Amino acid sequence: METTTRSLLKGLLWTLIGLVTMSLVGLAFTGSVTTGGLMALINATLGLVSYVLYERLWARISWGRRDV
């Protein structure tokens, strides 16, 4: 089973990648660093929470796993 710390670190790193990407997309679409950055920050926060909850849920499901 994956630890909570590992799930959180994976989520944080994935969120950082998404934050940078979304900031660039927001800037390209709005022309504003502030608006694009705010959009990215909101998206990253929601994405991080969703990702960690999703990972923790799947960590509790044994279907499809093989014992090694």
N, C-alpha and C positions, 0 to 999 in steps of 0.2 A: 504494500500500500504506500502511496506517495505521502510524504509529510506535508503539513500545512505550510511550512516555511518554503519548501520546494515549489509548491503550487503558487504561493505568493510571489516568489522571485521570478518564476516563469511569467506570471501575469504582469509584473512590473516591467520586465524587459520587453514583452510583447506590446505593452502600452506605450513605452518609450518609442518604439518603432512606429506605432500608429500615430502618436502625437506629432512626430516630425512629418510624417506623410500627410496627415490631415492639415497641419499648419500650412504646408505648401499648397495643398488643394484649396484651402480656405482663402489664402492670399491670392491665388490665381483667379478664383471666382469672384471675390469681393474687391480686390485691389487694396484691401486694408489689412495691415499687420495686426491691428488690435482685434478687429472682427474675426479675421481668420484664426488668430490665436485663441480667442474665446471659444469659437466653434470647436477647435481642436481640443481644448481643455475639457469642455463638457463631454465631447465624444470619448476622450480618453478615460475620463472618470467613470462614465457609464460602462465602457468596454472592460475596464479593469474589474469592476465589481461583478459584472456578468461572467467574465472569464473565470475568476476565482470560484464563484459559486458553481459554475458548470464543471470545472475540474474536480472540485470536492464531491460533487454529486457522482460523477463517473468513478471516482476513487472508491466509492462505496458499492459499486455494482461489480459483481464478480463475473457476469456473463462475458464470454469471449476471452477470458484469461486462461493461461496455462501455467501450472506450477512448474517451476524450473528446478 
